[in-house]
Amino acid sequence: MAIPTAPIEIIDADYYQENGYPFHIWDKLRKDAPVAYCEHPNLVPFYAISRYEDIVEISRQPTLFESAPLLVVQPPDMAMQQQIRSIINMDLPDHRTYRKIMSSYFTKKRLNESQPKMDRVAEQILDAVAAKGDEVDFVNEVSKILPLAVIAEQLGLPVEDRDQFFQWTNEVVGALDPDFAREDGTKGPELALKAIQEVFVYCTKFVEDRRKSPQDDLTTVLANAKIDGEYLPPLELLSYIFILIIAGNETTRNATSGGMMTLMEHPDQMQYAIKHPEVLDSMVEEMVRWSSPIIHFCRTPNKDVTLHGVDIKAGEHIAMFYPSANRDETRFDDPYRFDILRTPNQHLGYGIGEHLCLGAHLARLELRAIFKGILHRVNHVELIGEPNRLKSSLIGGIKSLPVKIDFAA
């Protein structure tokens, strides 16, 4: 039997920047080819997994489908996979050991105590926007500020260095985007590697300081954590800090931008939420389902497997497409309807299984804070220019979102 194939658009960064998500392709794959082979001329080949139930099943078998061999679809000669070793690309038992170091700091009970502070920061952000006038770039004036401020404060990063970390994270996840190329011409995989190296140099000094002078922050916790009586190895320690910054910054920022764009596209839903603020939590969940900021992650089986009649050999890669799963008609009633009252809403915007996003609840609280403020203070928001999308097949990012905001009196 011939192996079904998937068009390269599902993994082509240029396509995502120009068109957004290829939902029409994923719809066809879910129906006719839930496991489809994809060969992009510049990337490693992989099998595309598009159905909700298959992604759940794969994610719940971490001893069979491993993360370490390949985290994301990338060029065959790209060395970034070896530059970072964190919980997102660790397998058992290391993944569980390293995740446990931070898990108690990301519990719902502990994080909920920070909600009032996040609400205040969100109010300050909106105060600053209102003072500048009614036309703003929503990404730079709203979306990026709260998640960066929250994770930076948790890690103890100095305020004066936060913009530098914002640049570094953009250079890693947006390495293919020409807007993030450096003035000296550094771009692409070389840019990502350089940014990682610079982060590690900075964090090495930062960790040394926290070991000498402990503070009440997560960097101190990581710097002084021990496994079997030994400090974390440098690669794992520095990677942990860096991944917390990226995960705490990029995904929530883009969920915020994507959520705002979605509300502008569905003004009836926004007006309903303004009049019924009690729907805030379900609205946040629906915005995450709808925007699905993480496009894909990879897994690699360590033995031969067969999925939907397709034989996948040990060592071959699969890519799980979360936006496709979040539009799966077998899981969600009328999946192309944006419904802020949708329940249940067990989307995969934060993953599932062993690698469920450690900061999922933190992300929810941040989204809740900013949109609580928006619903309370804004009458109407409209798009006044074209969104500028990120050139990436990993993150569904929006670099700028020009809007006009009508603030309530």
Buried (B, 14 or more C-beta within 10 A) or exposed (E): EEEBEBBBBBBBBEBBBEEEBBEEBBBBBBEEBBBBBBEBEEBBEBBBBBBBEBBBBBBEBBEBBBBBBBBBBBBEEBEBBEBBBBBBBBBEEBBBEBBEBBEEBBEEEEBEEBBEEBBEBBBBBBEEBBEEEEEBBBBEBBBBBBBBBBBBBBBBBEEEEBEBBBBBBBBBBBBBBEEBBEEEEBBBBBBBBBBBEBBBEBBBEBBEBBEEEEEEBBBBBBBEBEBEEEBBEEBBBBBBBBBBBBBBBBBBBBBBBBBBBBBBEBEEBBEBBBEEEEBBEBBBBBBBBBBBBBBBBBBBBEEEBEBEEBEBEEEBBBBBBBBBBBBBEEBBEEBEEBBBEBEEBEBBBBBBBBBEBBBBBBBBBBBBBBBBBBBBBBEBBEBEEEBBBBBBBBBBBBBBBBBBBEBEE
